[in-house]
Amino acid sequence: MSININELMKNLPASLSSMRSPPGEINDINQLSTLLELEKSNIENPVVTEDKIKLCTNKELVIFGQLQYIQQNKTRSSALSAATITKTSTTTLHSLPENYAGNFELSDNNRVGLATLAKNPNTVLWGKFLLCRIISEASKVVGIETVVDDPVGKLGMKLALYNYSVESSVATTNFQEVLPLGMYSVVRNPWWKSTASGGIVIRCDNPAEVDFMSEKEFRRRFPDLNWKSQIPSAFRHILPFWDQYSTDEERFNILRTSGNKAFVAKRYTDADRFYTYECLQQAILWAEEGLKLDGTNEKCHYRKVKALLGLGHHEQAVQVLTDILKKFGEDASAEKLKEFEKLMKLAQGRASSASLTKSQLMAFIPQQKSSIDTTLLPLIEDGPFTLTNVADKGRGVHATHDIPAGTPLLCTRAFGYFTQNSIPSELYLSHNFDSKSAYMKPGHDQIVAQIANKIRMEPSLGKVIYALTAGKDLGHLNQDHGHISCLDMKRIDRIVSINWFGTDELEEGDRQYSGIWVMPSFFNHSCSEANVVWYVYENYMVMRTTTQVKKGDEMLVHYINPGRDFEKRVNCFKAHEFLCTCHLCRLDSEESALVKNRRTEIMKQVHNWSKKDYLVDPAKIGKSLKLIKILEDLSKSNPTYNTCLLHNSIKILCESLYGVGQYERCAYLLQSCLRVADRVGDGVYGFILRINLIRCHMEIIVDQHIFELKKQVDILKSEALRLFGCLEAISVFGEETVMDLKRFGIEIFE
């Protein structure tokens, strides 16, 4: 198709005369604000006439408008036009319609064309998809815009992408790196929407709804479809990027390079398009494709082995490494050979190891001064337990035989994981489901995004994640379920809401994390009867028994710190869709309103005082001790369930007592806190409290305290072995204490 712009402008019908002038420039923030207000009004009261439909589907006119805007944008020099051009605005996503799961087949029955969209303006066609092709250069207004046609080839429409690489930090006008000309595209749930400027565009707020394909991929997925039109001559000087390279090797390299560039520029949506991030099965496929092109590529071999280890295919990794070492011999660089030998040692260890070594267990202690290479950790995905049905709980984990205290049960990697430093994933965005909980963990939407990406790239992973419950309404899927490999956004969202593990909501900054660990999610909660402890290092979780567990006993963990207020614990239970009936919760629920209110008043006052307050006004220490005495009186009938003593404000008071030299009072209060921690099974916090108690005994230099000091050290050693499997844990949590004990002739590591 050839476009003569001058001839076209002369012959425009009167009803389309408004198109003769190019759209006005957005020169400042006030104009942009006005534009957004107009858009809001247009959303609420869209007016679509037959003339407007003709205007916005006329391929020549739509392409002409795009050409005019591109030319105008290239000559502008304002600050606005110099802004990061691939950074687009975040918009409110649709709430999904009731009973819509978000997954459907890309079959002819579900495919719609531009003509169907033209008959349904301002309506989301849920469960349908548009197959289209990019036929113009792209540009940026608020979203990234381009022009597309469909296989029929008669109509053309604008496609506008929002939420596309919103973290982008590098300015560029090279849209061939973003939306290459000639790229085929699948747009799920298409929405032909009125805009503030009076036009209509195919608007996509969620990058997850768009798939891009090269011509080769299009032919593979739609072998019986033929496109009936050509790319307009106005853009034929631009080649699709895959047509610029003649061999598969060149295409492979340019895709990898483009992905790296996009990642560095924080164009994470583009990076996801060019290569798969943290999809191990896909990583193997990419590595194998690379090896077909270059069988000596050391990086491809290395990535394949790492992916095999990540998937738990240890024996296969050993075999691959054996072949690699034979093949390369002395030809590989010394550094790379060392890496392969290191991987071989790891693979052989994982293939034969059923338990964690002392040094490996140390990786799960949060050390501040060193980092552990988690790739050296053997995964333990199975243990002396079984999954069974539990009355009023759904499913749970029971011991298959007697298990001693301190036994490692699991060492497993997260299926989806978030920290404050996590790289955002924009390929999938979580929809605003009504079922979301107010007790949502940080990074909820990012974890949903990661899981959706993995299932999209590796459908077989649905068997893993969909085994987890998605709540009472959706339940879980059996392995032979017909939709076990389908992408179901609503189910994933509920699975993440109900099955997360993470930091307490009081944690701030870089310490916050949350994630989905599949097997640990089957362990049920108990505030006061937990017999298993879990802790996380990076994205790995380890679980150990804290007490002896007898055959047939249920294995229980803490979902939330039992020292939290009863109301806050109940909010957590609601988010997980269960009700805790442990002894502590029964006591709290039966407590009178008068006692609850009195305790709340006391704790509120203690919470308000910091270590600095105690230092400035030491009299407040005495006031706090009197308030704690009242708390103890309120819990006189069940003193070991006085969980207020596990609050951080009490720990601050203990530190202040130690700081002013009131060691005996500090020791007494720490002993009270320890009894509660031991009773409710908060072993790690109790371990830290005991280290502080030992410091107090070192300051009280009398005979009975020397005896008590040695007694507490022996208990501490026992706890270190039970909770962490090694005495080195004492150094991690109390390095200064270990050194000071030597003054009393006590060597921790003897």
Order of alpha helices (4+ residues) and beta strands (2+ residues): alpha-alpha-alpha-alpha-beta-alpha-beta-beta-beta-beta-beta-beta-beta-beta-alpha-alpha-alpha-alpha-alpha-alpha-alpha-alpha-beta-beta-beta-beta-alpha-alpha-alpha-beta-beta-beta-beta-beta-beta-alpha-alpha-alpha-alpha-alpha-alpha-alpha-alpha-alpha-alpha
